Amino acid sequence: MRSQAKPDPNRRSERRVSLIFALTAALAALAAYGILIPSWAAFGDDPNFLWAYHRGGAAAYRPFMAWIREYGVFLYEWASPFLGETVMRWRIAALGLRWLSSVLYFITLRRAYPRRTGLIFSAGLLFLLYPGFSQQAVPVEFILHFFSLCCILASIAIHQSALNSSRRSLSALRMIAAGGLSLVGVFSCEYFIGLEIVRAVLVYRSLDADDAARTRFRRTAVSTLPFLAILALFLYWRLFRTSITYLEPVLLEELRADPLSAVIGLMTQAVGDLKTAFIDAFRLPLSTRLSGKSGLLGLLLTLVFSVLFYVVVRRFEAPGANEDADSERRSRDERWRMVGLGLFAGLVGGAPVWGAGLEMTLTLFWDRLTLSFAWGAALAAAAFLSEILRPRYRAVGLALLAAVPLGYQFQVQNRFRRDWELTRAAVWELKWRAPDLAPGTLLLFDRLPTGSLTDNSLNALVNWAYETPGAPEREAYKVFEIDNRRESLLTLRPESPVVHGAFQGVMSDAVIAVRSPSACLMLLRPSDRGLPFLSKTGRALLPIVSDPGKRVIPAADRPMTLPPFFADEPAHGWCFYYERAEAAADRGDWAEVLKLAREAEAHGLAASTAVELRSFLIAALVGGDPELAERYLAAAEAEEGVPAFFRPALEALDADSLSPEARRIWERGIAVPDSESS
């Protein structure tokens, strides 16, 4: 009778430890990134991605992004029919991939360093919660990055398994699978190609330590060659054969022009970027101020997960938990080698950044480049901290190293939540102010509602918000941020054409918009140069743009649908009445403005700044309500610069049609120097 093979206790142990990490990482990911998911919508470039799909389905992604990711576009063509326009689905998918990448990170590193489980546990959690990258709230754009990362890490894990398999046929199949995943991961996105160099170290260390070093080296070299060939093929394609126009090989051009200066510049940038990713990124959680309920919740999460991480890390970091009898010297050498591996991974990981001449910072949008360094930064930080701490404090330190970034990432997601509230309010205020807009309107924002959206993204949201169902215009409107395009805008004249993307218009059809976090959206009239918080550039552009009354269509005579994440209209607060009053003022319907003023007062609503009272003041004067007009003017006089802002509109009134009491208030209102002379 044939005997059954006994289960490998080492394999069972590996699976058990990996499962513990996977569950712990899942809880951490949900706490850091998942609690506020229902409150989020579209940030960064996500509105552009979703709008592209909305207009043309999965096929629209190729013209939209093939110039950036010639092969990465396949992921969007495949996934978008399932994920659609629903941000929540993309968010869950991206979060799942990020979690999976941390699990694969843990598995591949633990196979390479089986005696350092506690350290790698902390490093894996830190990789998941890496504070240098703050854009988990931008899932549609970054789902490709985490997909590519998972493919490469899964390839390494399968590669390690293949070399340790006793069955040749199974080993060959695994190597084929590993090669396929590497091909997909490398060609999808260039951010993680440095891991193909790190692969050799992880594979070598995962081989049976009882084998001769020469044998392990030979097996590693032979099995790694196909993956290096894939990397070489990618580099050849990316440098010489691709149609991609994004991320040009700037470094090669600089080396040809001035080799010495290029090398010195490269070394300087490399040192600076490594400092940013390996040191400065970990300072971010310590510099974040905690305030309000969200701050307390973030602190509570940090404390709770500190305890959880400590319990788990302590189990593996405690002497004898899974340590052999190696001397402390060998343990120290191994930890320093892990620090070195992390730094090496940072150096090779930075190749795409430095090759393209990109500048990495920890500011929103540009911190995406830290993803290339996160693998090495997490490992180096955990290994270095483990080395410098005494054994009795090591588990505490490693637990805090991962828990503090968790609380920080929760705060980051909460900032996105607040930003979305402002963005949602701004779009709805625009809809209240302008139920419809004439096609060809250029909206020039003197400042964007938040820092988490670019003007390109807001452009997608505005076009989507004014789209006719079933017949979407490709780009009937355009949104520019004035400060972002100052130099080109100041060269234009009223008759100057404005062509950008698929949009075609003229400067005289532009409208300037202002939306600060503390005020309602304002569409400025040419006489509004005295607005106290209008920029110099906005003031210079006002004479050559349109009056909003000429571009706003007061009653929409066509059906329009809002994006799914704008479907629920906010409660009608002060800004609703202000925007509707401004729309009525465009038509000269002062009776409607006065009616809205009284309704707002009846609901106990008040303006956050007196500049929003101008149309209400004029309506009160014209409508014969001097008591209300007196209150509005007194509020204006209490704010610096507001009376001068009101003066042009007051001077345009027919004073002879006012009542004597209203005329006295009117005379007081115009008896101030205008903003040009003050």
Disulfide bonds with the S-S distance in Angstrom:
Cys520-Cys575 2.00
